[in-house]
Amino acid sequence: MALGPLPDYPWDRLVPVRERAAAHPDGAVDLTIGSPVDPTPPTIRAALAAATDAHGYPSTAGSADARRAIVDWFARRRGVPGLDLDEALVTVGSKEFVASCAFFLGLGEGDVVVQPSVAYPTYEMGALFAGADLVSADDPADWPESTRLVWLNSPGNPDGRVRDVDSLRAAVARARELGAVIVDDECYAELGWDEWADRPIPSLLDPAVVGDDRTGVLVTSSLSKRSNLAGYRAAYVAGDRALIMRLLTARKHAGLMTPAPVQHALAVALAADDEAAEQRERYRRRRELLKPALEAWGLRIDGSEAGLYLWGTTGDDCWTTLDALADLGIIAGPGEFYGDAGRRHVRVSLTALDADVERAAARLRAAASGPEGPTAASEL
Ligand SMILES: Cc1ncc(COP(=O)(O)O)c(C=O)c1O
């Protein structure tokens, strides 16, 4: 089946909201896209610079150093010990992996890809590229018999929800019953808040979830957010050896290689836990400022236990809430972009500089106590 017309990139639909926000006398604060704004740590930049004699083609799987760093990180930070080097693979950021996975695994017409009920849009694009059907469902009981690939995303974008061990176990059990591959996109795994601030967010590859059998199970993660490396395009996949081999073979044929200097930087970045902790602290402070200010203004925050977004609703359609925020010069993202279940929510990103987050929080607090008053979340 040939690839049909592709949807327009949805962010173009935000132009009128941007124009409305730009009319604010003190300027607009953009809290839409989750692109890191803080510098890449100097040690990682030095690693990239040190590896620029890259005359030969890089390894598609990833250099031994890069894969060793991935395996060590899973053991040290994610409670997943004992991965072998051939159970890990580097990718050119995780978005291309999400988009290409269904196709490379051989899914096609009549197969179903499952994604969360509110979801990062690229899972859908991956189903479209493969010619497969898409079902949005969180409850494993709702995954149809023809499911061949299940995407989990814990912690989730946009809703910041975390699946605990029991929930992950139930998902794996159902995927195995269906004979489906299950992949958890864990790119926000080290950004837990509230009850997850002091304990690790469980990985799908945790032995408490899969026991000693990783068959059919993969995890992808990324350095874009953890280490401010979005511009490098550095991410990875780990899990079932046979699936990794299948993906590696496809990726070798397609020429999907992470550049050698980036592989070197990836290895250094994955070991740089202190720098990641510093960045996490920046986001924690921004969240502490924004969350109460949004709540005082009238947004009920749902989920958002982890990750880089506050997912909230006033009870109105998302475009109405976006206009109200734009009147304060604040630009947020429409929940509708993440599926029909999100159409009354907006997504507010924590990836803005401190001064911008402070400006946004001050405007929200002033509006909450001003004559236009808040829409009390308790009235929802
Ligand atoms: C859930 C999720 N997966 C994957 C990605 C892609 O990240 P990258 O391609 O930078 O690794 C993002 C980026 O925002 C995301 O939110």
The ligand as a MOL file (V3000), in Angstrom:
LIG
                    3D

  0  0  0     0  0            999 V3000
M  V30 BEGIN CTAB
M  V30 COUNTS 16 16 0 0 0
M  V30 BEGIN ATOM
M  V30 1 C 7.2010 11.1140 24.2700 0
M  V30 2 C 8.2960 11.5510 23.3670 0
M  V30 3 N 8.9630 10.6370 22.6810 0
M  V30 4 C 9.9720 10.9770 21.8530 0
M  V30 5 C 10.3360 12.2910 21.6960 0
M  V30 6 C 11.4310 12.6060 20.7140 0
M  V30 7 O 12.5730 13.0680 21.3320 0
M  V30 8 P 13.9710 13.0210 20.5940 0
M  V30 9 O 13.7370 12.7020 19.1440 0
M  V30 10 O 14.5450 14.3710 20.7740 0
M  V30 11 O 14.7660 11.9340 21.2710 0
M  V30 12 C 9.6650 13.2880 22.4010 0
M  V30 13 C 10.0320 14.7010 22.2120 0
M  V30 14 O 9.4270 15.6070 22.6700 0
M  V30 15 C 8.6130 12.9010 23.2640 0
M  V30 16 O 7.9400 13.8090 23.9630 0
M  V30 END ATOM
M  V30 BEGIN BOND
M  V30 1 1 1 2
M  V30 2 1 2 3
M  V30 3 2 2 15
M  V30 4 2 3 4
M  V30 5 1 4 5
M  V30 6 1 5 6
M  V30 7 2 5 12
M  V30 8 1 6 7
M  V30 9 1 7 8
M  V30 10 2 8 9
M  V30 11 1 8 10
M  V30 12 1 8 11
M  V30 13 1 12 13
M  V30 14 1 12 15
M  V30 15 2 13 14
M  V30 16 1 15 16
M  V30 END BOND
M  V30 END CTAB
M  END
